[in-house]
Every structure is written in structure tokens, then in C-alpha cells.
Amino acid sequence: MKMTKLIYLFAVPLLVASCISEEAPITDASDHFFKVSTANPDIQQIVFLLKQKNDSVEFTSKFINAYGYPMWENARSFCENKRKVYAIPVKNLNSDKEIEAIWYFSIGRTRTHYHIYTRKMADVITRQIGNEVEQTWMFDYFTQYALHKKPVSGLTFINNKANINTRSWDWDSEENCELIYTAECGPYEYDTYYCWTEERLREDRDTDELIDGGGNGEGGDLDWGDGGSNNSSKKDTPRAKAIFRNSNMTEENWIIIENMLDKIVEDCMGEALYNELANLLNGKTLSIQFGASTTGSFGYQGESTGICLGRQMESNQLFHEMMHAYRAYQETTASYKESTLNGEIEAWYAQYLYTSNLPEYKDSKWEDRDNTDPRRRRIKSLTNYIDNKGNLLPGVNRTDLENKIKDDIVPTFHKYHYTADKYPFEYNRPGLENFKCINKLTINC
């Protein structure tokens, strides 16, 4: 693969990357840990609150031994879900190493949530979804701009708008470039171009086992500003807490999940999905968490069975993962694992039915991906064979549907990220059997 270039356009006046000067040795590791040279008020407030926390329960020595020292002056900020997020590179004690850990701080109105994300965690996700650059590029970015080293990966970064001609790319004709993230937060702007030489698809991908977003890193919350509460009353998020559990979930994230479920149950199939899942759980709960990736996953792992949602926090992704959870109750452990792609095809079709029924679907990013992603185009084409309840359309026979799935949909999924070794397809199942969950859930719709 030819060398890939990532281009990041930052117009962030307070966060321009600065050179790192060699500092005199500091005998107190804690002083070094909290030494801040940036004038950014958010960073100063974060450090102040962490220092208060450390005065109560010392954590810096454990953090330093595990990851190293935070490089506060090299912070980068962006917006996610209307919250400002800071990414802080962490310098390993081994000076020969690249950046191996990034500390994230998501600033809310009254509380700030923080967690560590390591290259090791990214490698786990990479093995699941097969896109290394998407999961690891920020480690390489900070290696170049915080440590002033060339990443071993060979990725290069440009953050000067004057050096970029967005109309005529000075690269190979085989290379494509795409704006993958644009957000505004007050006076700040963050634009990202991702360039690649092989096809890259914009979609939510599922992993075949639950990813532990927490890992072994330091995570928690900081009170931010006046007021704030650590209570997350059951009456405030009844739907979410009836079927999910996470003792470390912030109040804000519980509310996000509750809002997503409120939207899901407005859909007839979505309402049935929630109710049936609650009945099957019978008072038990699924684990739920938000991961560092954009992808979601359902983990079928006994006691740890649960859902991991990506950063975009969209109801259609939660709907998709809940379909997997519901299907797990319709299968044996063996049959579930032997027909992973069968389940994906049904979950994708159910997700399409849900999303395309939303009032905001027309001319949206979801409609765009359904018309451009090769897999989603195939899923959408199922509407020529079956209805929104999973029944054959008039004039279509079972063989037509089975051939469509076997000869078109399955090869497309296996070609794009859903490889046959990780996502086996059970060819002996009758065509309509692949949509039995949809059929059951829509019986009263």
C-alpha cells in the first residue's frame, strides 16, 4: 500500500502545537505530572481538579508507571455531541517509544468525564474491524507533533491550510481524500481529511465480541462548575436501567441512552424490540458502555453479554445492537456463532427499516450511506424481495430471495470487512428464516 497521508486542518488559536523544550529534572513526580505551561483555561481547570483528586486519593504514581506523563501543552480539542473534548498525549517513560496512550476529557455542563485510550486498546479494535489507520492515526499524529518523531507507520500529517489545495491533490490518481469530521464549538473549528489508496467505507461496523472500552486505564469524572449531581435516579432513566447496567455510567450518558430508547419505541418494531428484550431478560440486565471507536458491538459472552456503542451515540446503532441481543435469545450458542453473518444481514435490514422510517431520513447522511455503501445498497435492495415484516412480496418466490442473499449480499459483506472466517454464513437456512426476528417483532405492526 502506498504511503498514506492524513491531513488535519486546525483553526484553534489556543491549541496550536508547540515545541517541547527539554526541562530541568523535577524531583517530585507529582509536580511534573501537574506542571502546566499552556494558558488554556480548560486545561488549567482540568489539572486543578485532578490535583485536588490526587490530594484525596493518590493516583499519579500508578498512572505514571502504567502510561507516563501527560503532555498538557500538546492538547487538541474537538466537539462531540455538543461537548468539547480534549485529547492529551501521554509521554512514555521510555523515551524511545512513540505515543502509546491518549487521555480524553469530555467536558459537560457540570461534570467532565475522562478515560485513557491506549494503542493496545486500538489494536484490539483493529483485529475486530480490520481498519488499522482509523483506530490508530491519533497516536501517530501526536508522535509527530508532540514528540517530533516520524511515526513508524509512515503516516504524515499537515495542519496548515495554506499547504493544502482542496481542488487539486498532489498525489497519485489512485488516492482518494474525504472530509471525515467537521465540528464547531464556539470559536474553534476542527476539520479532518482522511486519504487512502484502497476503498474505505463510511459506516458503523459491528465487532464479533464485546470490546472493553475501559481497559486498564484511569477513568472517572470531575465536578465541573457549580451544582452537578452524581445521582442517576431510576425514575429519570427507567427504560435504560430496566435492561442495561453500568455502575460507572455518568448521569449524562444514562440520559443519552434513555433518549435513544425513547426514540426507538416510537417505531412499531422498535417498541416491540424493547418490550420483548425486557421480557426475555426478566429482570436481568445487559452491560452497556460507550467505546472510543465509532463502531458498535454486541458481545455474546455469558455473564458479560452486552452492548458497546460508538462515539456517535445514534439510536439506529443502539437499535442494531439490540437486534443482535434479541436474536441471541432465539438461537443456541452454537447456532448463533455458526450464523453470524445471517444475523448481521437481518440486523442491517432491520436498521434500514428503522432509519428510513425516521422523519429526518430524507437527504440525510443515513440516506446517503444507504445509497453509496456497497453493503447497504444490497441491504436496501431486499425491499424488492421482502416487505417490512420479512414476508415475501407478491410475485417473488423463495428461490429468488435465497439466490439474492447467497449470490449477491453474502459475497459483498465478505468482501468488505465481514470476512468469512469471522462472520460465517449458514447456507442451509431457508431464505425467510434469516428474517424471523423481524417477522416476530412486527406481527402487530
C-alpha positions, 0 to 999 in steps of 0.5 A, a space after each residue: 500500500 502506498 504511503 498514506 497521508 492524513 491531513 488535519 486542518 486546525 483553526 484553534 488559536 489556543 491549541 496550536 502545537 508547540 515545541 517541547 523544550 527539554 526541562 530541568 529534572 523535577 524531583 517530585 513526580 507529582 509536580 511534573 505530572 501537574 506542571 502546566 505551561 499552556 494558558 488554556 483555561 480548560 486545561 488549567 481547570 482540568 489539572 486543578 481538579 485532578 490535583 485536588 483528586 490526587 490530594 484525596 486519593 493518590 493516583 499519579 504514581 500508578 498512572 505514571 508507571 502504567 502510561 507516563 506523563 501527560 503532555 498538557 501543552 500538546 492538547 487538541 480539542 474537538 466537539 462531540 455531541 455538543 461537548 468539547 473534548 480534549 485529547 492529551 498525549 501521554 509521554 512514555 517513560 521510555 523515551 524511545 517509544 512513540 505515543 502509546 496512550 491518549 487521555 480524553 476529557 469530555 467536558 459537560 455542563 457540570 461534570 467532565 468525564 475522562 478515560 485513557 485510550 491506549 494503542 493496545 486498546 486500538 489494536 484490539 479494535 483493529 483485529 475486530 474491524 480490520 481498519 488499522 489507520 482509523 483506530 490508530 492515526 491519533 497516536 501517530 499524529 501526536 508522535 509527530 507533533 508532540 514528540 517530533 518523531 516520524 511515526 513508524 507507520 509512515 503516516 504524515 500529517 499537515 495542519 496548515 491550510 495554506 499547504 493544502 489545495 482542496 481542488 487539486 491533490 498532489 498525489 497519485 490518481 489512485 488516492 482518494 481524500 474525504 472530509 471525515 469530521 467537521 465540528 464547531 464549538 464556539 470559536 474553534 473549528 476542527 476539520 479532518 481529511 482522511 486519504 487512502 489508496 484502497 476503498 474505505 467505507 463510511 459506516 458503523 461496523 459491528 465487532 464479533 465480541 464485546 470490546 472493553 472500552 475501559 481497559 486498564 486505564 484511569 477513568 472517572 469524572 470531575 465536578 465541573 462548575 457549580 451544582 452537578 449531581 452524581 445521582 442517576 435516579 431510576 425514575 429519570 432513566 427507567 427504560 435504560 436501567 430496566 435492561 442495561 447496567 453500568 455502575 460507572 455510567 455518568 448521569 449524562 450518558 444514562 440520559 443519552 441512552 434513555 433518549 435513544 430508547 425513547 426514540 426507538 419505541 416510537 417505531 412499531 418494531 422498535 417498541 416491540 424490540 424493547 418490550 420483548 428484550 425486557 421480557 426475555 431478560 426478566 429482570 436481568 440486565 445487559 452491560 452497556 458502555 460507550 467505546 472510543 471507536 465509532 463502531 458498535 458491538 454486541 458481545 455474546 459472552 455469558 455473564 458479560 453479554 452486552 452492548 458497546 456503542 460508538 462515539 456517535 451515540 445514534 439510536 439506529 446503532 443502539 437499535 442494531 445492537 439490540 437486534 443482535 441481543 434479541 436474536 441471541 435469545 432465539 438461537 443456541 450458542 452454537 447456532 448463533 456463532 455458526 450464523 453470524 453473518 445471517 444475523 448481521 444481514 437481518 440486523 442491517 435490514 432491520 436498521 434500514 427499516 428503522 432509519 428510513 422510517 425516521 422523519 429526518 431520513 430524507 437527504 440525510 447522511 443515513 440516506 446517503 450511506 444507504 445509497 453509496 455503501 456497497 453493503 447497504 445498497 444490497 441491504 436496501 435492495 431486499 425491499 424488492 424481495 421482502 416487505 417490512 415484516 420479512 414476508 415475501 412480496 407478491 410475485 417473488 418466490 423463495 428461490 429468488 430471495 435465497 439466490 439474492 442473499 447467497 449470490 449477491 449480499 453474502 459475497 459483498 459483506 465478505 468482501 468488505 470487512 465481514 470476512 468469512 472466517 469471522 462472520 460465517 454464513 449458514 447456507 442451509 437456512 431457508 431464505 425467510 428464516 434469516 428474517 424471523 426476528 423481524 417477522 416476530 417483532 412486527 406481527 402487530 405492526 
